[in-house]
Amino acid sequence: MSPQSLIRTTGEPAPSGTDPQVPCRISVIVPTRNRHVLLERTLAGILAQAFDAFEVIVIDDASDATTRAAYAAIWQGLDARFRLVQLGATGGSGSGPSQARNAGIELARGDILTFCDDDDFWTCASHLSAMAEVFDAGLAVDLYIADQVAVTHDGTRERAHWLPALAALVGRRSRDHARGYLLPIDDLVRAGGFAQLNILAVSKATTAAIGGFWTRTSYEEDRDFFWRAADAARALFFNPDIVAQHNVPDASRQNNLSRSFSQAERWLLSVLVSQHIAMTVRSSAIRTMCQAYEGDILRRLSQYWSGQGRHALGLQYARRALAARVSFKWAMYTAGLATRQVLRGRQA
C-alpha cells in the first residue's frame, strides 16, 4: 500500500496549511512521532531561513492523541508553507521513517527535496538559500551535502564536523562555486561515512529515479537512500559550512527507533543495508565500499558471538567475513576458531 493511500484511509483531517498559490522551490520533509517539544525547535530553525520559497511537509506517523493535539496547537502559529499530514491511526504502531518520508516525497511540490529529523535542527539561516544557489548554478547538481556538528544528550560536542575526511579532502582544492566543491563519486567513497539527512538535498527527479526510501528496513534507511541517490545523481556538491546540529540519541533510552534494536540486530541490519546498496548501484566504488563495510560488520558479529560462548555461530560469521573481505590476519583468526571448534567436538 502506498503512503498516499495510507493517508487517505486513516479518516484523519486533510493536510493542514496546503496552499497551491504559495511559491515552492524546495520541499522540506520532516517525519515525526510523539515529539512535539523537539519538533517545535526543529520548525523554528526552518522558519528562520532567509530563503522563503519553500514548503515544509511534516508527516505525523501515528502519534498519540495528546501529541496530535499539541501539533495542532503549534500549527496555529505557522504560515501556509507548513503542512501537517497525519499518517496512520492516532496512537497506532506507526509506519516507520522510510514510509513516512516517502509520504512526504509524494506530496512534495518542490523540485529540490531536503529533510530534517524531528530531534535535530538547522542552525544556519542561509542553509536553503545556499542550497538553491548551487542547484541553480548550471552545474547539473542532483545531490547537495553540507556539514553539521553532533552533540550528545548532555550537551557535549561529540563531533565538530560530520564528514571531516571529506572536508580535508576538498580543502586542498579550488572551489567550483562560491559555496563549495563538485565531488567525483570516488572521492565521496574515499572520504567514508555518509551525509545524514539533515544536511542533504536531492533533486526530486533523482529521488523518483531511485524509488525514494527503501521501506524494508527502519534502520540505516538514511545510509541506503544516500548512496543510491549519490549513484544516480548527475553531479554531487559539498558545501563545507556548518548548517545543523545532530543530537546523538541517548544510548540509555529506548525511545529512539535505532536504539530499540539489540546490538546484534543493528549489525545484521547494517549487513542487509550494505547488500541492498551494492545490488542496486552502478558504481563499482560504492559496491566495493559496501562489501568492505559488510566484512567489518561480520567480523564484529563473529567476535560478539564467540564472546557470548556461541562458538559455532562465531565461526560461521568469521567465514562469511573472510569471504566478504579477505585478509591474512582474519584468515588466521578464522582458522584458529575452526581448530578450537574441532577440538571441542572431540572433547564432547
WOGI-V801704 format. One record per pair of residues at least 24 apart in sequence whose ideal C-beta (glycine too) atoms are under 10 Angstrom apart, sorted by sequence separation. I is the first residue (numbers start at 0). GAP is how many residues later the second one is. If there is no record, write none. Layout:
# WOGI-V801704
{{I & GAP} {I & GAP}}
This chain:
# WOGI-V801704
{{35 & 24} {38 & 24} {56 & 24} {57 & 24} {58 & 24} {59 & 24} {60 & 24} {61 & 24} {62 & 24} {65 & 24} {66 & 24} {82 & 24} {110 & 24} {111 & 24} {121 & 24} {123 & 24} {165 & 24} {166 & 24} {196 & 24} {197 & 24} {201 & 24} {205 & 24} {207 & 24} {208 & 24} {269 & 24} {270 & 24} {272 & 24} {273 & 24} {296 & 24} {297 & 24} {314 & 24} {25 & 25} {34 & 25} {54 & 25} {55 & 25} {56 & 25} {57 & 25} {58 & 25} {59 & 25} {60 & 25} {61 & 25} {62 & 25} {64 & 25} {65 & 25} {82 & 25} {122 & 25} {162 & 25} {164 & 25} {165 & 25} {196 & 25} {199 & 25} {205 & 25} {206 & 25} {270 & 25} {294 & 25} {295 & 25} {297 & 25} {298 & 25} {311 & 25} {314 & 25} {24 & 26} {27 & 26} {28 & 26} {29 & 26} {30 & 26} {31 & 26} {32 & 26} {33 & 26} {54 & 26} {55 & 26} {56 & 26} {57 & 26} {58 & 26} {59 & 26} {60 & 26} {61 & 26} {63 & 26} {64 & 26} {82 & 26} {121 & 26} {122 & 26} {164 & 26} {165 & 26} {193 & 26} {195 & 26} {199 & 26} {202 & 26} {205 & 26} {269 & 26} {270 & 26} {293 & 26} {294 & 26} {297 & 26} {298 & 26} {310 & 26} {313 & 26} {314 & 26} {24 & 27} {25 & 27} {26 & 27} {27 & 27} {28 & 27} {29 & 27} {30 & 27} {31 & 27} {32 & 27} {33 & 27} {35 & 27} {51 & 27} {53 & 27} {54 & 27} {55 & 27} {56 & 27} {57 & 27} {58 & 27} {59 & 27} {60 & 27} {61 & 27} {62 & 27} {63 & 27} {120 & 27} {163 & 27} {164 & 27} {165 & 27} {194 & 27} {195 & 27} {201 & 27} {204 & 27} {205 & 27} {269 & 27} {270 & 27} {293 & 27} {294 & 27} {296 & 27} {297 & 27} {305 & 27} {313 & 27} {24 & 28} {25 & 28} {26 & 28} {27 & 28} {28 & 28} {29 & 28} {30 & 28} {31 & 28} {32 & 28} {33 & 28} {34 & 28} {38 & 28} {52 & 28} {53 & 28} {54 & 28} {55 & 28} {56 & 28} {57 & 28} {58 & 28} {59 & 28} {61 & 28} {62 & 28} {63 & 28} {119 & 28} {162 & 28} {163 & 28} {164 & 28} {193 & 28} {194 & 28} {196 & 28} {200 & 28} {201 & 28} {204 & 28} {205 & 28} {268 & 28} {269 & 28} {294 & 28} {295 & 28} {296 & 28} {298 & 28} {301 & 28} {22 & 29} {23 & 29} {24 & 29} {25 & 29} {26 & 29} {27 & 29} {28 & 29} {29 & 29} {30 & 29} {31 & 29} {32 & 29} {33 & 29} {51 & 29} {58 & 29} {61 & 29} {62 & 29} {111 & 29} {162 & 29} {163 & 29} {165 & 29} {193 & 29} {196 & 29} {199 & 29} {202 & 29} {204 & 29} {266 & 29} {267 & 29} {293 & 29} {294 & 29} {295 & 29} {310 & 29} {311 & 29} {21 & 30} {22 & 30} {23 & 30} {24 & 30} {25 & 30} {26 & 30} {27 & 30} {28 & 30} {29 & 30} {30 & 30} {32 & 30} {33 & 30} {35 & 30} {36 & 30} {39 & 30} {46 & 30} {59 & 30} {61 & 30} {111 & 30} {113 & 30} {119 & 30} {162 & 30} {192 & 30} {193 & 30} {195 & 30} {199 & 30} {201 & 30} {202 & 30} {266 & 30} {267 & 30} {269 & 30} {270 & 30} {293 & 30} {294 & 30} {302 & 30} {310 & 30} {21 & 31} {22 & 31} {23 & 31} {31 & 31} {32 & 31} {35 & 31} {38 & 31} {39 & 31} {42 & 31} {46 & 31} {60 & 31} {61 & 31} {62 & 31} {119 & 31} {161 & 31} {162 & 31} {193 & 31} {194 & 31} {201 & 31} {202 & 31} {265 & 31} {266 & 31} {269 & 31} {292 & 31} {293 & 31} {294 & 31} {298 & 31} {301 & 31} {305 & 31} {21 & 32} {22 & 32} {33 & 32} {34 & 32} {35 & 32} {38 & 32} {42 & 32} {45 & 32} {46 & 32} {60 & 32} {61 & 32} {111 & 32} {113 & 32} {161 & 32} {162 & 32} {193 & 32} {266 & 32} {290 & 32} {291 & 32} {292 & 32} {294 & 32} {297 & 32} {301 & 32} {311 & 32} {21 & 33} {33 & 33} {35 & 33} {36 & 33} {39 & 33} {60 & 33} {61 & 33} {145 & 33} {146 & 33} {161 & 33} {162 & 33} {192 & 33} {193 & 33} {266 & 33} {267 & 33} {290 & 33} {291 & 33} {310 & 33} {311 & 33} {32 & 34} {33 & 34} {35 & 34} {39 & 34} {42 & 34} {46 & 34} {59 & 34} {60 & 34} {145 & 34} {161 & 34} {194 & 34} {266 & 34} {289 & 34} {290 & 34} {298 & 34} {302 & 34} {305 & 34} {31 & 35} {34 & 35} {35 & 35} {38 & 35} {42 & 35} {45 & 35} {46 & 35} {60 & 35} {140 & 35} {143 & 35} {144 & 35} {194 & 35} {294 & 35} {298 & 35} {301 & 35} {18 & 36} {33 & 36} {34 & 36} {35 & 36} {45 & 36} {58 & 36} {60 & 36} {140 & 36} {143 & 36} {144 & 36} {161 & 36} {162 & 36} {193 & 36} {200 & 36} {220 & 36} {221 & 36} {263 & 36} {17 & 37} {35 & 37} {36 & 37} {39 & 37} {138 & 37} {161 & 37} {220 & 37} {262 & 37} {263 & 37} {266 & 37} {16 & 38} {35 & 38} {58 & 38} {60 & 38} {61 & 38} {138 & 38} {144 & 38} {187 & 38} {188 & 38} {200 & 38} {218 & 38} {219 & 38} {262 & 38} {16 & 39} {17 & 39} {31 & 39} {42 & 39} {60 & 39} {136 & 39} {137 & 39} {187 & 39} {198 & 39} {217 & 39} {218 & 39} {16 & 40} {58 & 40} {59 & 40} {60 & 40} {136 & 40} {142 & 40} {198 & 40} {217 & 40} {263 & 40} {16 & 41} {58 & 41} {136 & 41} {140 & 41} {188 & 41} {194 & 41} {218 & 41} {262 & 41} {263 & 41} {14 & 42} {15 & 42} {57 & 42} {58 & 42} {60 & 42} {133 & 42} {136 & 42} {139 & 42} {140 & 42} {142 & 42} {184 & 42} {187 & 42} {198 & 42} {217 & 42} {218 & 42} {14 & 43} {58 & 43} {133 & 43} {138 & 43} {144 & 43} {194 & 43} {198 & 43} {217 & 43} {14 & 44} {56 & 44} {58 & 44} {132 & 44} {133 & 44} {198 & 44} {263 & 44} {58 & 45} {132 & 45} {133 & 45} {142 & 45} {184 & 45} {197 & 45} {198 & 45} {56 & 46} {57 & 46} {58 & 46} {132 & 46} {133 & 46} {149 & 46} {184 & 46} {197 & 46} {218 & 46} {219 & 46} {226 & 46} {230 & 46} {270 & 46} {56 & 47} {129 & 47} {147 & 47} {182 & 47} {190 & 47} {196 & 47} {197 & 47} {198 & 47} {218 & 47} {222 & 47} {226 & 47} {229 & 47} {11 & 48} {55 & 48} {56 & 48} {58 & 48} {129 & 48} {130 & 48} {133 & 48} {146 & 48} {147 & 48} {184 & 48} {187 & 48} {195 & 48} {197 & 48} {220 & 48} {223 & 48} {224 & 48} {227 & 48} {231 & 48} {56 & 49} {129 & 49} {144 & 49} {145 & 49} {186 & 49} {196 & 49} {197 & 49} {218 & 49} {219 & 49} {223 & 49} {226 & 49} {227 & 49} {230 & 49} {231 & 49} {267 & 49} {270 & 49} {274 & 49} {56 & 50} {128 & 50} {129 & 50} {144 & 50} {147 & 50} {182 & 50} {184 & 50} {187 & 50} {195 & 50} {218 & 50} {219 & 50} {222 & 50} {223 & 50} {226 & 50} {230 & 50} {231 & 50} {266 & 50} {273 & 50} {56 & 51} {143 & 51} {144 & 51} {147 & 51} {183 & 51} {184 & 51} {186 & 51} {217 & 51} {218 & 51} {221 & 51} {222 & 51} {225 & 51} {226 & 51} {229 & 51} {230 & 51} {231 & 51} {6 & 52} {9 & 52} {29 & 52} {31 & 52} {54 & 52} {56 & 52} {142 & 52} {145 & 52} {146 & 52} {182 & 52} {183 & 52} {216 & 52} {219 & 52} {220 & 52} {223 & 52} {224 & 52} {227 & 52} {228 & 52} {230 & 52} {27 & 53} {54 & 53} {56 & 53} {125 & 53} {145 & 53} {181 & 53} {182 & 53} {215 & 53} {216 & 53} {218 & 53} {219 & 53} {222 & 53} {223 & 53} {226 & 53} {227 & 53} {229 & 53} {270 & 53} {27 & 54} {29 & 54} {32 & 54} {54 & 54} {144 & 54} {145 & 54} {181 & 54} {182 & 54} {218 & 54} {219 & 54} {222 & 54} {226 & 54} {230 & 54} {5 & 55} {15 & 55} {31 & 55} {32 & 55} {53 & 55} {54 & 55} {143 & 55} {144 & 55} {145 & 55} {180 & 55} {181 & 55} {182 & 55} {216 & 55} {220 & 55} {230 & 55} {2 & 56} {5 & 56} {11 & 56} {15 & 56} {26 & 56} {30 & 56} {53 & 56} {56 & 56} {143 & 56} {144 & 56} {180 & 56} {181 & 56} {215 & 56} {216 & 56} {219 & 56} {223 & 56} {226 & 56} {229 & 56} {230 & 56} {21 & 57} {23 & 57} {33 & 57} {52 & 57} {60 & 57} {142 & 57} {143 & 57} {179 & 57} {180 & 57} {215 & 57} {219 & 57} {16 & 58} {21 & 58} {22 & 58} {53 & 58} {57 & 58} {59 & 58} {142 & 58} {143 & 58} {178 & 58} {179 & 58} {180 & 58} {213 & 58} {227 & 58} {12 & 59} {15 & 59} {20 & 59} {21 & 59} {58 & 59} {141 & 59} {142 & 59} {143 & 59} {175 & 59} {178 & 59} {179 & 59} {180 & 59} {213 & 59} {216 & 59} {226 & 59} {15 & 60} {18 & 60} {19 & 60} {33 & 60} {53 & 60} {55 & 60} {57 & 60} {140 & 60} {141 & 60} {142 & 60} {176 & 60} {178 & 60} {179 & 60} {215 & 60} {226 & 60} {16 & 61} {18 & 61} {21 & 61} {32 & 61} {140 & 61} {141 & 61} {175 & 61} {177 & 61} {178 & 61} {179 & 61} {15 & 62} {16 & 62} {17 & 62} {18 & 62} {32 & 62} {140 & 62} {141 & 62} {175 & 62} {176 & 62} {178 & 62} {213 & 62} {226 & 62} {16 & 63} {30 & 63} {32 & 63} {139 & 63} {141 & 63} {142 & 63} {213 & 63} {226 & 63} {15 & 64} {16 & 64} {17 & 64} {18 & 64} {30 & 64} {32 & 64} {141 & 64} {142 & 64} {174 & 64} {16 & 65} {17 & 65} {30 & 65} {31 & 65} {140 & 65} {141 & 65} {174 & 65} {15 & 66} {16 & 66} {17 & 66} {30 & 66} {134 & 66} {213 & 66} {15 & 67} {16 & 67} {17 & 67} {30 & 67} {32 & 67} {133 & 67} {141 & 67} {222 & 67} {14 & 68} {15 & 68} {16 & 68} {30 & 68} {31 & 68} {45 & 68} {134 & 68} {169 & 68} {13 & 69} {14 & 69} {15 & 69} {30 & 69} {130 & 69} {131 & 69} {168 & 69} {170 & 69} {210 & 69} {13 & 70} {14 & 70} {15 & 70} {29 & 70} {30 & 70} {45 & 70} {130 & 70} {169 & 70} {209 & 70} {222 & 70} {12 & 71} {13 & 71} {14 & 71} {28 & 71} {29 & 71} {30 & 71} {44 & 71} {126 & 71} {166 & 71} {209 & 71} {12 & 72} {13 & 72} {28 & 72} {30 & 72} {126 & 72} {165 & 72} {167 & 72} {11 & 73} {12 & 73} {28 & 73} {30 & 73} {42 & 73} {47 & 73} {48 & 73} {127 & 73} {166 & 73} {11 & 74} {28 & 74} {29 & 74} {41 & 74} {47 & 74} {49 & 74} {50 & 74} {53 & 74} {126 & 74} {165 & 74} {9 & 75} {10 & 75} {11 & 75} {28 & 75} {41 & 75} {42 & 75} {44 & 75} {45 & 75} {46 & 75} {47 & 75} {48 & 75} {49 & 75} {50 & 75} {52 & 75} {162 & 75} {9 & 76} {11 & 76} {27 & 76} {28 & 76} {41 & 76} {44 & 76} {45 & 76} {47 & 76} {48 & 76} {49 & 76} {50 & 76} {51 & 76} {52 & 76} {119 & 76} {121 & 76} {9 & 77} {11 & 77} {26 & 77} {38 & 77} {40 & 77} {41 & 77} {43 & 77} {44 & 77} {47 & 77} {48 & 77} {49 & 77} {50 & 77} {51 & 77} {53 & 77} {119 & 77} {120 & 77} {121 & 77} {162 & 77} {6 & 78} {9 & 78} {10 & 78} {11 & 78} {26 & 78} {28 & 78} {38 & 78} {39 & 78} {40 & 78} {41 & 78} {42 & 78} {43 & 78} {44 & 78} {46 & 78} {48 & 78} {49 & 78} {50 & 78} {53 & 78} {119 & 78} {6 & 79} {8 & 79} {9 & 79} {10 & 79} {28 & 79} {37 & 79} {38 & 79} {40 & 79} {41 & 79} {44 & 79} {47 & 79} {48 & 79} {49 & 79} {50 & 79} {52 & 79} {116 & 79} {119 & 79} {160 & 79} {6 & 80} {8 & 80} {9 & 80} {26 & 80} {27 & 80} {37 & 80} {38 & 80} {40 & 80} {41 & 80} {44 & 80} {48 & 80} {49 & 80} {50 & 80} {115 & 80} {116 & 80} {161 & 80} {5 & 81} {6 & 81} {26 & 81} {28 & 81} {36 & 81} {37 & 81} {39 & 81} {45 & 81} {50 & 81} {114 & 81} {115 & 81} {116 & 81} {144 & 81} {160 & 81} {2 & 82} {5 & 82} {9 & 82} {25 & 82} {26 & 82} {27 & 82} {34 & 82} {35 & 82} {36 & 82} {37 & 82} {38 & 82} {44 & 82} {45 & 82} {48 & 82} {50 & 82} {114 & 82} {115 & 82} {159 & 82} {161 & 82} {5 & 83} {25 & 83} {26 & 83} {34 & 83} {37 & 83} {113 & 83} {114 & 83} {115 & 83} {142 & 83} {2 & 84} {23 & 84} {24 & 84} {25 & 84} {26 & 84} {27 & 84} {28 & 84} {29 & 84} {30 & 84} {33 & 84} {34 & 84} {113 & 84} {114 & 84} {115 & 84} {161 & 84} {23 & 85} {24 & 85} {25 & 85} {26 & 85} {27 & 85} {28 & 85} {29 & 85} {30 & 85} {31 & 85} {32 & 85} {113 & 85} {114 & 85} {144 & 85} {22 & 86} {23 & 86} {24 & 86} {25 & 86} {26 & 86} {27 & 86} {28 & 86} {29 & 86} {30 & 86} {31 & 86} {113 & 86} {114 & 86} {142 & 86} {21 & 87} {22 & 87} {23 & 87} {24 & 87} {25 & 87} {26 & 87} {27 & 87} {28 & 87} {29 & 87} {30 & 87} {31 & 87} {112 & 87} {113 & 87} {114 & 87} {141 & 87} {142 & 87} {158 & 87} {23 & 88} {25 & 88} {26 & 88} {27 & 88} {29 & 88} {112 & 88} {113 & 88} {141 & 88} {142 & 88} {156 & 88} {157 & 88} {5 & 89} {17 & 89} {19 & 89} {111 & 89} {112 & 89} {142 & 89} {143 & 89} {157 & 89} {158 & 89} {29 & 90} {111 & 90} {112 & 90} {141 & 90} {142 & 90} {157 & 90} {17 & 91} {109 & 91} {111 & 91} {112 & 91} {141 & 91} {142 & 91} {143 & 91} {144 & 91} {145 & 91} {146 & 91} {2 & 92} {14 & 92} {110 & 92} {111 & 92} {112 & 92} {140 & 92} {141 & 92} {142 & 92} {143 & 92} {144 & 92} {145 & 92} {146 & 92} {154 & 92} {155 & 92} {5 & 93} {109 & 93} {110 & 93} {112 & 93} {139 & 93} {140 & 93} {141 & 93} {142 & 93} {143 & 93} {144 & 93} {145 & 93} {146 & 93} {147 & 93} {148 & 93} {0 & 94} {5 & 94} {27 & 94} {109 & 94} {110 & 94} {112 & 94} {139 & 94} {140 & 94} {141 & 94} {142 & 94} {143 & 94} {144 & 94} {145 & 94} {146 & 94} {147 & 94} {148 & 94} {149 & 94} {150 & 94} {152 & 94} {153 & 94} {188 & 94} {2 & 95} {108 & 95} {111 & 95} {112 & 95} {138 & 95} {139 & 95} {140 & 95} {141 & 95} {142 & 95} {143 & 95} {144 & 95} {145 & 95} {146 & 95} {147 & 95} {148 & 95} {149 & 95} {150 & 95} {151 & 95} {152 & 95} {187 & 95} {188 & 95} {189 & 95} {2 & 96} {5 & 96} {6 & 96} {100 & 96} {107 & 96} {138 & 96} {140 & 96} {145 & 96} {146 & 96} {147 & 96} {148 & 96} {149 & 96} {150 & 96} {151 & 96} {152 & 96} {153 & 96} {184 & 96} {188 & 96} {1 & 97} {2 & 97} {5 & 97} {104 & 97} {138 & 97} {139 & 97} {145 & 97} {146 & 97} {147 & 97} {148 & 97} {149 & 97} {150 & 97} {151 & 97} {152 & 97} {184 & 97} {185 & 97} {187 & 97} {188 & 97} {191 & 97} {0 & 98} {2 & 98} {3 & 98} {4 & 98} {114 & 98} {138 & 98} {145 & 98} {147 & 98} {149 & 98} {151 & 98} {152 & 98} {184 & 98} {185 & 98} {186 & 98} {187 & 98} {188 & 98} {2 & 99} {3 & 99} {6 & 99} {104 & 99} {107 & 99} {112 & 99} {151 & 99} {152 & 99} {184 & 99} {185 & 99} {188 & 99} {189 & 99} {1 & 100} {2 & 100} {6 & 100} {27 & 100} {96 & 100} {136 & 100} {152 & 100} {184 & 100} {185 & 100} {188 & 100} {1 & 101} {2 & 101} {133 & 101} {183 & 101} {184 & 101} {187 & 101} {188 & 101} {191 & 101} {2 & 102} {3 & 102} {25 & 102} {104 & 102} {105 & 102} {134 & 102} {2 & 103} {3 & 103} {24 & 103} {25 & 103} {104 & 103} {133 & 103} {185 & 103} {1 & 104} {2 & 104} {133 & 104} {25 & 105} {101 & 105} {116 & 105} {133 & 105} {24 & 106} {25 & 106} {100 & 106} {104 & 106} {105 & 106} {130 & 106} {132 & 106} {24 & 107} {104 & 107} {114 & 107} {103 & 108} {104 & 108} {130 & 108} {25 & 109} {101 & 109} {102 & 109} {103 & 109} {129 & 109} {24 & 110} {101 & 110} {114 & 110} {24 & 111} {100 & 111} {101 & 111} {129 & 111} {100 & 112} {101 & 112} {126 & 112} {130 & 112} {98 & 113} {99 & 113} {101 & 113} {129 & 113} {97 & 114} {98 & 114} {100 & 114} {126 & 114} {97 & 115} {99 & 115} {123 & 115} {125 & 115} {126 & 115} {127 & 115} {96 & 116} {97 & 116} {98 & 116} {112 & 116} {126 & 116} {95 & 117} {97 & 117} {123 & 117} {125 & 117} {126 & 117} {96 & 118} {97 & 118} {123 & 118} {124 & 118} {95 & 119} {97 & 119} {98 & 119} {122 & 119} {123 & 119} {94 & 120} {95 & 120} {96 & 120} {97 & 120} {100 & 120} {122 & 120} {123 & 120} {95 & 121} {96 & 121} {97 & 121} {100 & 121} {121 & 121} {122 & 121} {95 & 122} {96 & 122} {98 & 122} {121 & 122} {122 & 122} {94 & 123} {95 & 123} {97 & 123} {120 & 123} {121 & 123} {93 & 124} {96 & 124} {97 & 124} {100 & 124} {119 & 124} {120 & 124} {95 & 125} {96 & 125} {119 & 125} {120 & 125} {97 & 126} {119 & 126} {120 & 126} {97 & 127} {116 & 127} {118 & 127} {119 & 127} {115 & 128} {118 & 128} {119 & 128} {116 & 129} {118 & 129} {116 & 130} {118 & 130} {118 & 136} {118 & 137} {44 & 153} {41 & 156} {96 & 160} {95 & 161} {96 & 161} {93 & 163} {30 & 166} {29 & 167} {28 & 168} {27 & 173} {26 & 174} {25 & 175} {26 & 177} {25 & 178} {30 & 182} {44 & 198} {44 & 199} {44 & 200} {40 & 204} {40 & 206} {2 & 209} {37 & 209} {2 & 212} {34 & 220} {33 & 221} {32 & 222} {32 & 224}}
